[in-house]
Amino acid sequence: MSDNIFTEELELNYTEVAPEIDFKEFEKVVTSRRSVRVFGDEEVPDEVVQKAIEHGLLAPNSSNLQPWEFHWVKSDDKRSALAKMCFGQNGAKTAKHLIVCVAKTGTWKRNCERMLASLKAASKKDGIEVPKAVKAYYGKIAPMAYGFMGP
């Protein structure tokens, strides 16, 4: 998979201009979305599936701690076994690719530590102090919330 927040080199003074969105085009995407019940034999290039997974990784998540894994299943045997676990639904039986999303609720502690380490490295590289509130969030607030209340 592609890099993520824990493997990319952070830049503390990063800013981003919001892209201009054509609302009519966005509306076409939203209103034309359908649940496919049966898939044909057309091959979907691996690059397209890879890009879809990468787009899925952009979804918002609590504290940017990314508590998940995605498993891309292409093997006929494994897809067949998974289709049975999906109550034999036609969509699962006829899909050429299945993506299994796994919640990893126990990763919050490690990912808080990784976030703090990434911020520290970026601070050293950029010569910019990480705000105390950010350090407190990943060092105290998120661990308290996840540790006491659970994910």
CYANA upper distance limits for C-alpha pairs under 8 A (distance plus 0.5 A):
  1 MET  CA     50 GLN  CA      8.26
  1 MET  CA     54 GLU  CA      8.20
  2 SER  CA     54 GLU  CA      7.60
  3 ASP  CA      7 THR  CA      6.17
  3 ASP  CA      8 GLU  CA      6.49
  4 ASN  CA      8 GLU  CA      6.44
  5 ILE  CA     10 LEU  CA      8.18
  5 ILE  CA    115 MET  CA      8.30
  6 PHE  CA    111 ASN  CA      8.28
  6 PHE  CA    114 ARG  CA      6.72
  6 PHE  CA    115 MET  CA      6.98
  6 PHE  CA    118 SER  CA      7.26
  9 GLU  CA    118 SER  CA      7.70
  9 GLU  CA    122 ALA  CA      7.45
 10 LEU  CA    118 SER  CA      7.01
 10 LEU  CA    119 LEU  CA      7.28
 10 LEU  CA    121 ALA  CA      8.36
 10 LEU  CA    122 ALA  CA      5.86
 11 GLU  CA    122 ALA  CA      6.33
 11 GLU  CA    126 ASP  CA      7.66
 12 LEU  CA    119 LEU  CA      8.16
 12 LEU  CA    122 ALA  CA      6.80
 12 LEU  CA    123 SER  CA      7.30
 12 LEU  CA    126 ASP  CA      7.52
 12 LEU  CA    128 ILE  CA      7.44
 12 LEU  CA    130 VAL  CA      8.11
 13 ASN  CA    128 ILE  CA      8.43
 21 ILE  CA     26 PHE  CA      7.99
 22 ASP  CA     26 PHE  CA      6.84
 23 PHE  CA     27 GLU  CA      6.46
 24 LYS  CA     28 LYS  CA      6.75
 25 GLU  CA     29 VAL  CA      6.99
 26 PHE  CA     30 VAL  CA      6.84
 27 GLU  CA     31 THR  CA      6.44
 28 LYS  CA     32 SER  CA      6.31
 29 VAL  CA     33 ARG  CA      6.77
 36 VAL  CA     91 GLY  CA      7.07
 37 ARG  CA     89 GLN  CA      8.47
 37 ARG  CA     90 ASN  CA      6.43
 37 ARG  CA     91 GLY  CA      5.15
 38 VAL  CA     90 ASN  CA      6.00
 38 VAL  CA     91 GLY  CA      5.41
 38 VAL  CA     94 THR  CA      6.48
 38 VAL  CA     95 ALA  CA      8.09
 39 PHE  CA     91 GLY  CA      6.98
 39 PHE  CA     94 THR  CA      5.75
 39 PHE  CA     95 ALA  CA      6.15
 40 GLY  CA     94 THR  CA      7.70
 40 GLY  CA     95 ALA  CA      8.47
 41 ASP  CA     96 LYS  CA      8.45
 43 GLU  CA     96 LYS  CA      7.85
 44 VAL  CA     48 VAL  CA      7.24
 44 VAL  CA     49 VAL  CA      7.69
 44 VAL  CA     96 LYS  CA      8.18
 45 PRO  CA     49 VAL  CA      7.27
 46 ASP  CA     50 GLN  CA      6.51
 47 GLU  CA     51 LYS  CA      6.58
 48 VAL  CA     52 ALA  CA      6.74
 49 VAL  CA     53 ILE  CA      6.78
 50 GLN  CA     54 GLU  CA      6.77
 51 LYS  CA     55 HIS  CA      6.66
 52 ALA  CA     56 GLY  CA      6.70
 53 ILE  CA     57 LEU  CA      6.84
 53 ILE  CA     70 PHE  CA      8.27
 54 GLU  CA     58 LEU  CA      7.35
 55 HIS  CA     59 ALA  CA      7.89
 60 PRO  CA     64 ASN  CA      7.68
 61 ASN  CA     65 LEU  CA      7.36
 61 ASN  CA     66 GLN  CA      6.68
 61 ASN  CA     67 PRO  CA      8.41
 62 SER  CA     66 GLN  CA      7.94
 63 SER  CA    142 ALA  CA      7.93
 65 LEU  CA    108 TRP  CA      6.72
 65 LEU  CA    111 ASN  CA      6.23
 65 LEU  CA    112 CYS  CA      7.39
 66 GLN  CA    111 ASN  CA      8.38
 67 PRO  CA    103 ALA  CA      6.47
 67 PRO  CA    104 LYS  CA      5.38
 67 PRO  CA    105 THR  CA      6.30
 67 PRO  CA    106 GLY  CA      8.26
 67 PRO  CA    107 THR  CA      6.54
 67 PRO  CA    108 TRP  CA      7.23
 68 TRP  CA    101 CYS  CA      7.40
 68 TRP  CA    102 VAL  CA      5.94
 68 TRP  CA    103 ALA  CA      5.01
 68 TRP  CA    104 LYS  CA      5.37
 68 TRP  CA    105 THR  CA      8.15
 69 GLU  CA    101 CYS  CA      6.43
 69 GLU  CA    102 VAL  CA      5.67
 69 GLU  CA    103 ALA  CA      7.18
 69 GLU  CA    104 LYS  CA      7.51
 70 PHE  CA     99 ILE  CA      6.96
 70 PHE  CA    100 VAL  CA      6.15
 70 PHE  CA    101 CYS  CA      5.23
 70 PHE  CA    102 VAL  CA      6.83
 71 HIS  CA     99 ILE  CA      6.08
 71 HIS  CA    100 VAL  CA      5.50
 71 HIS  CA    101 CYS  CA      7.04
 71 HIS  CA    102 VAL  CA      8.43
 72 TRP  CA     97 HIS  CA      7.49
 72 TRP  CA     98 LEU  CA      6.50
 72 TRP  CA     99 ILE  CA      5.19
 72 TRP  CA    100 VAL  CA      7.01
 73 VAL  CA     78 LYS  CA      7.36
 73 VAL  CA     79 ARG  CA      6.91
 73 VAL  CA     97 HIS  CA      6.31
 73 VAL  CA     98 LEU  CA      5.56
 73 VAL  CA     99 ILE  CA      6.57
 73 VAL  CA    100 VAL  CA      7.95
 74 LYS  CA     78 LYS  CA      7.98
 74 LYS  CA     79 ARG  CA      7.18
 74 LYS  CA     96 LYS  CA      7.11
 74 LYS  CA     97 HIS  CA      5.59
 74 LYS  CA     98 LEU  CA      7.22
 75 SER  CA     79 ARG  CA      6.54
 76 ASP  CA     80 SER  CA      6.51
 77 ASP  CA     81 ALA  CA      6.80
 78 LYS  CA     82 LEU  CA      6.58
 79 ARG  CA     83 ALA  CA      6.51
 79 ARG  CA     92 ALA  CA      8.15
 79 ARG  CA     93 LYS  CA      7.90
 79 ARG  CA     97 HIS  CA      8.12
 79 ARG  CA     98 LEU  CA      7.31
 80 SER  CA     84 LYS  CA      7.04
 80 SER  CA     93 LYS  CA      7.05
 81 ALA  CA     85 MET  CA      7.16
 82 LEU  CA     86 CYS  CA      6.80
 82 LEU  CA     92 ALA  CA      8.05
 83 ALA  CA     87 PHE  CA      7.20
 83 ALA  CA     88 GLY  CA      5.71
 83 ALA  CA     89 GLN  CA      7.19
 83 ALA  CA     92 ALA  CA      5.44
 83 ALA  CA     93 LYS  CA      5.70
 84 LYS  CA     88 GLY  CA      5.28
 84 LYS  CA     89 GLN  CA      8.42
 86 CYS  CA     92 ALA  CA      7.24
 88 GLY  CA     92 ALA  CA      7.49
 88 GLY  CA     93 LYS  CA      7.00
 89 GLN  CA     93 LYS  CA      6.75
 90 ASN  CA     94 THR  CA      6.38
 91 GLY  CA     95 ALA  CA      6.45
 92 ALA  CA     98 LEU  CA      7.80
105 THR  CA    151 PRO  CA      6.52
107 THR  CA    111 ASN  CA      6.54
108 TRP  CA    112 CYS  CA      6.50
108 TRP  CA    143 PRO  CA      8.15
108 TRP  CA    146 TYR  CA      7.66
109 LYS  CA    113 GLU  CA      6.88
109 LYS  CA    143 PRO  CA      7.11
110 ARG  CA    114 ARG  CA      6.66
111 ASN  CA    115 MET  CA      6.48
112 CYS  CA    116 LEU  CA      6.76
112 CYS  CA    138 TYR  CA      5.84
112 CYS  CA    139 GLY  CA      7.54
112 CYS  CA    142 ALA  CA      8.04
112 CYS  CA    143 PRO  CA      8.05
113 GLU  CA    117 ALA  CA      6.68
113 GLU  CA    138 TYR  CA      7.99
113 GLU  CA    139 GLY  CA      8.14
114 ARG  CA    118 SER  CA      6.57
115 MET  CA    119 LEU  CA      6.63
115 MET  CA    138 TYR  CA      7.75
116 LEU  CA    120 LYS  CA      6.59
116 LEU  CA    135 LYS  CA      7.37
116 LEU  CA    138 TYR  CA      7.09
116 LEU  CA    139 GLY  CA      7.89
117 ALA  CA    121 ALA  CA      6.72
118 SER  CA    122 ALA  CA      6.67
119 LEU  CA    123 SER  CA      6.51
119 LEU  CA    130 VAL  CA      7.27
120 LYS  CA    124 LYS  CA      6.76
120 LYS  CA    130 VAL  CA      7.75
121 ALA  CA    125 LYS  CA      6.67
122 ALA  CA    126 ASP  CA      6.37
122 ALA  CA    127 GLY  CA      8.49
122 ALA  CA    128 ILE  CA      8.44
123 SER  CA    127 GLY  CA      5.94
123 SER  CA    128 ILE  CA      5.47
123 SER  CA    129 GLU  CA      6.06
123 SER  CA    130 VAL  CA      6.60
124 LYS  CA    128 ILE  CA      7.63
130 VAL  CA    134 VAL  CA      7.33
130 VAL  CA    135 LYS  CA      7.43
131 PRO  CA    135 LYS  CA      7.05
132 LYS  CA    136 ALA  CA      6.48
133 ALA  CA    137 TYR  CA      6.47
134 VAL  CA    138 TYR  CA      6.94
135 LYS  CA    139 GLY  CA      6.15
135 LYS  CA    140 LYS  CA      8.44
136 ALA  CA    140 LYS  CA      5.70
136 ALA  CA    141 ILE  CA      6.83
137 TYR  CA    141 ILE  CA      5.14
137 TYR  CA    142 ALA  CA      6.25
138 TYR  CA    142 ALA  CA      5.92
138 TYR  CA    143 PRO  CA      7.42
139 GLY  CA    143 PRO  CA      7.19
140 LYS  CA    144 MET  CA      6.45
141 ILE  CA    145 ALA  CA      6.60
142 ALA  CA    146 TYR  CA      6.42
142 ALA  CA    147 GLY  CA      8.50
143 PRO  CA    147 GLY  CA      5.87
143 PRO  CA    148 PHE  CA      8.47
144 MET  CA    148 PHE  CA      6.16
144 MET  CA    149 MET  CA      8.21
145 ALA  CA    149 MET  CA      5.97
145 ALA  CA    150 GLY  CA      7.32
145 ALA  CA    151 PRO  CA      8.39
146 TYR  CA    150 GLY  CA      4.97
146 TYR  CA    151 PRO  CA      5.70
147 GLY  CA    151 PRO  CA      8.48
